[in-house]
Amino acid sequence: MCVVRQSTVLIPCKYTHPQHEQVSAVEWLHEKSPEKEVRVSQDPAFEGRVELQADAGNCSLLLRDVNESDAGLFRFVLSTGSGRNWTNAQGIRLEVTDAEVEVKTQSDNVTEGDWILFICGSCIPSMTVPTYIWRKDGHLHSQRHGDNMLDLESVRLEDRGRYSCTMSGHERLNSTSVNITVRPGYSPQSVSVSISPSGEIVSGDSVTLNCNTDAKPLAKISWFKENETSAVGSGQSFSISSFNSSFSGRFYCEAQNKYGSQRSASVSLTVKESSWSLITVTVGITAAVVMTVIVMLLIRRNRVTPSEEQKHRGSQQHQTVESPEDAYMTLDPKSRCSEYDTLDNMKRSCDTDEPEDQDSTYYNMDD
């Protein structure tokens, strides 16, 4: 339970007990630490500020003018005539807050572009949540109202000044303040590119380029590919979901804020074809070469030039002249008897025993 300092709080409590037991005493205990526990009714620190509302089943404790020393664990104890004590071991933990401003920053020296968080009080009151009002140099702050935290995500030079807060209904509380000094920022420095994942890139892989830089305020990042005029991307990271040879090239990033700009060195992205792709390409090339050779052979076979045809005919004629015995063999009566009979219009046997007739037939053919 959170309570505003100097306020009044009611710590709620109810109890039941066995009907055969009679209540002999009720008491609240205050535990600041496990080693230190006191009875509220007997502690001078609570004198005149506490009131036990003890009636049938009610054991609430009213605490006025709460201060920081009241923070701790409160437990109710009920005693019966049989000598037994009943209590809630968990109790109720009380936190006390005021309008003190706490500041959390990235570093001790706030620089333009840094992050600052202001917190008003150590906790938010549980019973009645107040409205928080923030001021800068005594004037209402325009960014946020109502929350106990004021968040400056990227500090500007004009954000320097003294900050304080108050809570509605508790304006009498003394509010602490804190002074913030903001140093000017600087242009991007140490701009570089990293590749994720590192190593060889296989076709189809997902590749991410990250731009690293130190700049205040934060720099705007643009991505470029060498030999291309316009940017190919923006933001801290540049991703290619399915890399292929068309993306190959040299990439770099450029960081820019109001103080200047700087570009990184270029990194080279090249794709290594997968083994399956290489096999496919090799088979495709081999098949294309084989088909080309077959087509050329078919064309050469079907295409005969006039000179080749003439040469072929001449070769045939030359063979006829060089072999006259072939014609004579055709007319040879001993081996070509049927042809001889036809030319001589005479029927003779190939096995004739008359040499004279054969000779005269031969000479008659020459006539």
Buried (B, 14 or more C-beta within 10 A) or exposed (E): BBBBBBBEBEBEBEBEEEEEBEEEEBBBBBBBEEEEEBEBEEEEEBEEBBEBEBEEEEBBBEBEEBBEEBBBBBBBBBBBEEEEEBBBEEBBEBBBBBBBBEBEBEEEEBBBBBBBBBBBBBBBBEEEEBEBBBBBEEEEBEEEEEEBBBEBEBBEEEBBBEBBBBBEEBEEBEBBBBEBEBBEBBBBEEBEBEBEEEEEBEBEBEBEBBBBBEBBBBBBBBBBBEEEEEBBBBEBBBEBEEBEEEBEBBBBBBBBBEBEBBBBEBBEBEBBBEEEBEEEEEEEEEEEEEEEEEEEEEEEEEEEEEEEEEEEEEEEEEEEEEEEEEEEEEEBBEEBBEEBBEEBEEEBEEEEEEEEEBEEBBEEEEE
